[in-house]
Amino acid sequence: MRYSSIVLIGAITIYSCTDSLETRRDRFFLQGNQALDHREFDKAISFYDKSLELDTEFAEAYNNRGVAKVEDGRHIEAIQDYNQALLRRPGYWECLHNRAMAYEKTRKFEKSLDDLNRLTEQFPDSAISYFSKGLVYTSMRAFQIARQEFTKALNRSPNDVETLINIGTTYYYQNHYDSAEYYLGRALLFDRNAAQARSTLSQVLTSAGKASQGFLSITLALAKDPENPYFLNNRGFVYLVMDSLNAALKDINNSILKDPSNMWAYRNKGLYHLKKKEYDEAARLLTKAAKSDVIFDEIYSYLGEALWHQGNEGDACKQWQKGSTQYEKNSSLLLSRRCL
């Protein structure tokens, strides 16, 4: 539920009317950019390959090929392309930023922060590197440090909606619902149509015991983006809390159909089966979600509950112990009541 890494794509303009080597190189480059804009990643990579065949020193093509590979989920290969671009242009800050975020995706957090610190030193008044460091620290579950970095970004760009959403999200992960609601409300003051803010706010309100308000918030988000798989899944969660299980399952399944990689949907489907007392299926789905790198709220409390009802009390207590270290209020309660 964090938003979002910034992808920076270089651009060039073809001025020459002759079919020179440089003109052909640039034409392939621009065709790659167009394919990337249309999310045709293999096609984009092919065009960048052709551009690089004509000029092996073309740093922008390495960078953009890296962007295409990141979007296609090929982060290790992308880092190799970014390395090649930076060998040719050591001061290529857009590429340095992209490499930092690719490192974050591969959980090489120290390398990611090294790149971002270099950007901060070079551009101390820019919000981008502070914002991105906030994302990295969020992935590390260092939420307080993440907020400090997001706040530095906000000081340099006070009306930035994404930064406000991310600050609110870090508070949400720590169950500080009032603070989360405050920052998401500020985001909506600057952009009343910010569907992402409304979707996140729906989860905050629902988790805070205000499901009816949460339902209104997610309804407004879906009015702006009715096919968004994350919004559909979030409405599914609200339905789960309201015990409208059939409606919840419909939304969650639709979310998975649209984006099979959405681990939040698997968590919520696990919660659905937990509510249906189908503990084997609940444990399977919740285990799948818990093994991912996604940050969830209450994943270990739900998984522990499923395991407990399976008769695996020792494993359940281990999950609640883990959850208690991850700011899960319910895990801490269940651990104290059933295990200590």
C-alpha positions as CSV (number, residue, x, y, z in Angstrom):
1,M,0.0,0.0,0.0
2,R,2.9,2.3,-0.5
3,Y,2.9,4.9,-3.3
4,S,5.0,5.1,-5.4
5,S,8.5,4.9,-6.9
6,I,9.2,7.5,-9.5
7,V,10.4,6.3,-12.9
8,L,12.3,8.9,-14.8
9,I,12.7,8.4,-18.5
10,G,15.0,10.4,-20.6
11,A,13.9,11.9,-24.0
12,I,15.5,13.2,-27.1
13,T,14.3,14.9,-30.2
14,I,15.4,14.0,-33.8
15,Y,16.4,17.2,-35.6
16,S,18.1,15.7,-38.7
17,C,16.2,14.8,-41.8
18,T,19.0,12.6,-43.1
19,D,19.2,8.8,-42.4
20,S,22.5,9.0,-40.6
21,L,23.7,6.5,-38.0
22,E,22.7,8.9,-35.2
23,T,19.2,9.5,-36.7
24,R,18.5,5.7,-37.0
25,R,19.8,5.3,-33.4
26,D,17.5,8.0,-32.1
27,R,14.5,6.7,-34.2
28,F,14.8,3.2,-32.5
29,F,15.2,5.0,-29.1
30,L,12.0,6.9,-29.6
31,Q,10.1,3.9,-30.8
32,G,11.3,2.1,-27.7
33,N,9.9,5.0,-25.6
34,Q,6.5,4.8,-27.4
35,A,6.3,1.0,-26.8
36,L,7.2,1.6,-23.1
37,D,4.4,4.2,-22.9
38,H,2.0,1.5,-24.2
39,R,3.5,-1.0,-21.7
40,E,4.7,-3.2,-24.5
41,F,7.9,-4.1,-22.6
42,D,9.4,-6.8,-24.9
43,K,8.9,-4.5,-27.9
44,A,10.4,-1.6,-26.1
45,I,13.5,-3.7,-25.1
46,S,13.9,-4.8,-28.7
47,F,13.9,-1.2,-30.0
48,Y,16.5,-0.2,-27.3
49,D,18.6,-3.2,-28.3
50,K,18.6,-1.9,-31.9
51,S,19.5,1.6,-30.7
52,L,22.4,0.2,-28.7
53,E,23.6,-1.9,-31.7
54,L,24.2,1.4,-33.5
55,D,25.8,3.1,-30.5
56,T,27.1,1.1,-27.6
57,E,27.9,4.3,-25.7
58,F,24.2,5.5,-25.7
59,A,23.6,5.9,-21.9
60,E,20.0,7.0,-22.3
61,A,19.1,3.7,-24.1
62,Y,20.7,1.6,-21.3
63,N,18.7,3.6,-18.8
64,N,15.4,3.3,-20.6
65,R,16.0,-0.4,-21.3
66,G,16.5,-0.8,-17.6
67,V,13.2,1.0,-17.0
68,A,11.4,-1.4,-19.4
69,K,12.9,-4.4,-17.6
70,V,11.9,-3.0,-14.2
71,E,8.3,-2.6,-15.4
72,D,8.5,-6.2,-16.7
73,G,9.7,-7.5,-13.3
74,R,13.3,-8.1,-14.4
75,H,15.0,-6.1,-11.7
76,I,18.5,-7.8,-11.7
77,E,18.8,-7.3,-15.5
78,A,17.7,-3.7,-15.1
79,I,20.4,-3.0,-12.5
80,Q,23.0,-4.3,-15.0
81,D,21.6,-1.8,-17.6
82,Y,21.7,1.0,-15.1
83,N,25.3,0.1,-14.3
84,Q,26.2,0.4,-18.0
85,A,24.5,3.7,-18.3
86,L,26.4,5.1,-15.3
87,L,29.7,3.8,-16.6
88,R,29.2,6.0,-19.6
89,R,27.6,9.0,-17.7
90,P,28.7,9.0,-14.1
91,G,26.6,12.1,-13.3
92,Y,23.4,10.6,-14.8
93,W,21.2,11.3,-11.8
94,E,17.9,10.0,-13.3
95,C,19.6,6.7,-13.9
96,L,21.2,6.7,-10.4
97,H,17.7,7.2,-9.0
98,N,16.3,4.4,-11.1
99,R,19.1,2.0,-9.9
100,A,18.4,2.9,-6.3
101,M,14.7,1.9,-6.7
102,A,15.7,-1.3,-8.5
103,Y,18.0,-2.1,-5.6
104,E,15.0,-1.5,-3.3
105,K,12.9,-4.0,-5.3
106,T,15.6,-6.7,-4.9
107,R,15.8,-5.8,-1.1
108,K,19.4,-4.5,-1.4
109,F,18.5,-1.7,0.9
110,E,22.0,-0.6,1.7
111,K,22.9,-0.1,-1.9
112,S,19.7,1.6,-2.6
113,L,20.3,4.1,0.2
114,D,23.9,4.6,-0.9
115,D,22.6,5.8,-4.3
116,L,19.9,8.0,-2.8
117,N,22.4,9.6,-0.4
118,R,24.6,10.5,-3.4
119,L,21.5,12.2,-4.9
120,T,20.8,14.0,-1.7
121,E,24.3,15.4,-1.6
122,Q,24.1,16.5,-5.2
123,F,20.6,17.9,-5.0
124,P,19.9,18.8,-1.3
125,D,16.8,20.9,-2.2
126,S,15.1,18.3,-4.3
127,A,12.3,16.3,-2.8
128,I,12.8,13.2,-5.0
129,S,15.6,11.5,-3.1
130,Y,14.1,12.1,0.3
131,F,10.7,10.7,-0.9
132,S,12.5,7.6,-2.4
133,K,14.4,7.1,0.9
134,G,11.1,7.1,2.6
135,L,9.9,4.3,0.4
136,V,13.1,2.3,1.1
137,Y,12.7,2.7,4.8
138,T,9.1,1.7,4.6
139,S,10.1,-1.5,2.9
140,M,12.6,-2.0,5.7
141,R,9.6,-1.5,8.1
142,A,11.6,1.4,9.7
143,F,8.4,3.5,9.7
144,Q,9.6,6.3,12.0
145,I,12.7,6.9,9.9
146,A,10.6,6.6,6.7
147,R,8.3,9.4,8.0
148,Q,11.4,11.6,8.7
149,E,12.4,11.2,5.1
150,F,8.9,11.8,3.8
151,T,8.7,14.9,6.0
152,K,11.9,16.2,4.4
153,A,10.4,15.7,1.0
154,L,7.2,17.4,2.1
155,N,9.2,20.4,3.4
156,R,10.5,20.8,-0.2
157,S,7.2,20.1,-1.9
158,P,4.5,21.0,0.6
159,N,1.5,20.1,-1.6
160,D,2.7,16.7,-2.8
161,V,-0.2,14.3,-2.6
162,E,1.9,11.1,-2.9
163,T,4.1,12.2,0.0
164,L,1.1,12.9,2.2
165,I,-0.4,9.5,1.3
166,N,2.8,7.7,2.2
167,I,3.1,9.5,5.6
168,G,-0.5,8.4,6.3
169,T,0.3,4.9,5.2
170,T,3.3,4.6,7.7
171,Y,1.0,5.7,10.5
172,Y,-1.6,3.1,9.3
173,Y,1.0,0.3,9.5
174,Q,1.6,1.3,13.1
175,N,-2.1,1.4,14.0
176,H,-2.0,5.2,14.5
177,Y,-5.3,5.7,12.8
178,D,-5.9,9.3,13.8
179,S,-2.6,10.4,12.4
180,A,-3.1,8.4,9.3
181,E,-6.5,9.9,8.8
182,Y,-5.1,13.4,9.2
183,Y,-2.4,13.1,6.5
184,L,-4.8,11.4,4.1
185,G,-7.3,14.1,4.7
186,R,-4.6,16.7,3.9
187,A,-3.9,14.9,0.6
188,L,-7.5,15.2,-0.3
189,L,-7.5,18.9,0.5
190,F,-4.9,19.3,-2.2
191,D,-6.6,16.9,-4.6
192,R,-10.2,16.0,-3.9
193,N,-10.1,13.5,-6.8
194,A,-7.1,11.6,-5.4
195,A,-8.5,8.1,-5.7
196,Q,-5.5,6.5,-4.1
197,A,-5.9,8.6,-1.0
198,R,-9.5,7.7,-0.7
199,S,-8.7,4.0,-1.1
200,T,-6.1,4.1,1.6
201,L,-8.4,6.2,3.8
202,S,-11.0,3.5,3.5
203,Q,-8.7,0.9,5.0
204,V,-7.7,3.3,7.8
205,L,-11.3,4.1,8.7
206,T,-12.4,0.5,8.5
207,S,-9.5,-0.7,10.7
208,A,-10.4,2.1,13.2
209,G,-13.9,0.7,13.5
210,K,-15.6,3.1,11.1
211,A,-16.6,0.7,8.4
212,S,-19.5,2.7,7.1
213,Q,-17.2,5.7,6.5
214,G,-14.6,3.4,5.0
215,F,-17.2,2.0,2.6
216,L,-18.1,5.6,1.5
217,S,-14.4,6.4,0.9
218,I,-13.7,3.3,-1.2
219,T,-17.0,3.9,-3.2
220,L,-15.7,7.3,-4.1
221,A,-12.3,5.8,-5.1
222,L,-13.9,3.2,-7.3
223,A,-16.1,5.9,-9.0
224,K,-12.8,7.4,-10.3
225,D,-11.2,4.0,-11.2
226,P,-13.8,1.2,-11.2
227,E,-11.4,-1.5,-12.6
228,N,-8.5,-0.9,-10.2
229,P,-7.7,-4.3,-8.7
230,Y,-6.4,-2.8,-5.5
231,F,-9.5,-0.7,-5.0
232,L,-11.7,-3.7,-5.6
233,N,-9.7,-5.7,-3.1
234,N,-9.9,-2.8,-0.5
235,R,-13.7,-2.8,-0.9
236,G,-13.6,-6.5,-0.4
237,F,-11.9,-5.9,2.9
238,V,-14.6,-3.4,4.0
239,Y,-17.2,-6.0,3.1
240,L,-15.4,-8.6,5.2
241,V,-15.4,-6.3,8.2
242,M,-19.1,-5.7,7.6
243,D,-19.7,-9.5,7.3
244,S,-21.0,-9.2,3.8
245,L,-19.0,-12.3,2.9
246,N,-20.5,-13.0,-0.6
247,A,-19.9,-9.4,-1.8
248,A,-16.4,-9.5,-0.3
249,L,-15.4,-12.8,-2.1
250,K,-16.7,-11.4,-5.4
251,D,-14.5,-8.3,-5.2
252,I,-11.5,-10.2,-4.0
253,N,-11.7,-12.8,-6.7
254,N,-12.2,-10.0,-9.3
255,S,-9.1,-8.3,-7.9
256,I,-7.0,-11.5,-8.3
257,L,-8.3,-12.0,-11.8
258,K,-7.2,-8.5,-12.8
259,D,-3.8,-8.8,-11.0
260,P,-2.8,-12.3,-9.9
261,S,0.3,-10.7,-8.1
262,N,-1.8,-8.7,-5.7
263,M,-0.8,-10.2,-2.4
264,W,-3.3,-8.1,-0.5
265,A,-6.0,-9.9,-2.2
266,Y,-4.6,-13.3,-1.1
267,R,-4.5,-12.0,2.5
268,N,-8.1,-10.9,2.3
269,K,-9.2,-14.1,0.7
270,G,-7.5,-15.9,3.6
271,L,-9.4,-13.7,6.0
272,Y,-12.6,-14.7,4.1
273,H,-11.9,-18.4,4.7
274,L,-11.0,-17.7,8.3
275,K,-14.4,-16.1,8.8
276,K,-16.0,-19.1,7.1
277,K,-14.1,-21.3,9.5
278,E,-12.4,-23.0,6.6
279,Y,-9.1,-23.1,8.4
280,D,-7.0,-25.2,6.1
281,E,-7.6,-22.9,3.1
282,A,-7.3,-19.8,5.3
283,A,-3.8,-21.0,6.5
284,R,-2.7,-21.8,2.9
285,L,-3.6,-18.4,1.6
286,L,-2.4,-16.4,4.6
287,T,0.9,-18.3,4.5
288,K,1.3,-17.4,0.8
289,A,0.7,-13.7,1.6
290,A,3.0,-13.7,4.6
291,K,5.9,-15.2,2.6
292,S,5.8,-12.2,0.2
293,D,7.8,-9.0,0.7
294,V,4.6,-7.0,1.0
295,I,3.9,-5.1,4.2
296,F,0.5,-6.1,5.6
297,D,-1.4,-5.1,8.7
298,E,-2.5,-8.0,11.0
299,I,-1.3,-10.8,8.6
300,Y,0.4,-12.7,11.4
301,S,-2.6,-12.4,13.7
302,Y,-4.9,-13.9,11.0
303,L,-2.4,-16.6,10.2
304,G,-1.9,-17.5,13.8
305,E,-5.7,-17.7,14.3
306,A,-6.0,-20.1,11.4
307,L,-3.2,-22.3,12.7
308,W,-4.7,-22.2,16.2
309,H,-7.9,-23.6,15.0
310,Q,-6.0,-26.3,13.1
311,G,-4.6,-27.4,16.4
312,N,-1.1,-26.0,15.7
313,E,-0.9,-24.0,18.8
314,G,2.8,-23.7,18.9
315,D,3.0,-22.4,15.4
316,A,0.2,-20.0,16.1
317,C,2.1,-18.5,19.0
318,K,5.2,-18.1,16.8
319,Q,3.1,-16.1,14.3
320,W,1.7,-13.9,17.0
321,Q,5.1,-13.4,18.4
322,K,6.3,-12.2,15.0
323,G,3.2,-10.0,14.6
324,S,3.8,-8.4,18.0
325,T,7.2,-7.1,16.7
326,Q,5.5,-5.8,13.6
327,Y,3.1,-3.4,15.3
328,E,0.1,-5.8,15.1
329,K,-2.2,-5.0,18.0
330,N,-4.3,-8.2,17.6
331,S,-1.1,-10.3,17.6
332,S,0.0,-8.8,20.8
333,L,-3.4,-9.4,22.4
334,L,-3.6,-13.0,21.2
335,L,0.0,-13.7,22.3
336,S,-0.7,-12.5,25.9
337,R,-4.0,-14.3,26.2
338,R,-3.2,-17.7,24.7
339,C,0.6,-18.1,24.8
340,L,2.2,-16.4,27.8
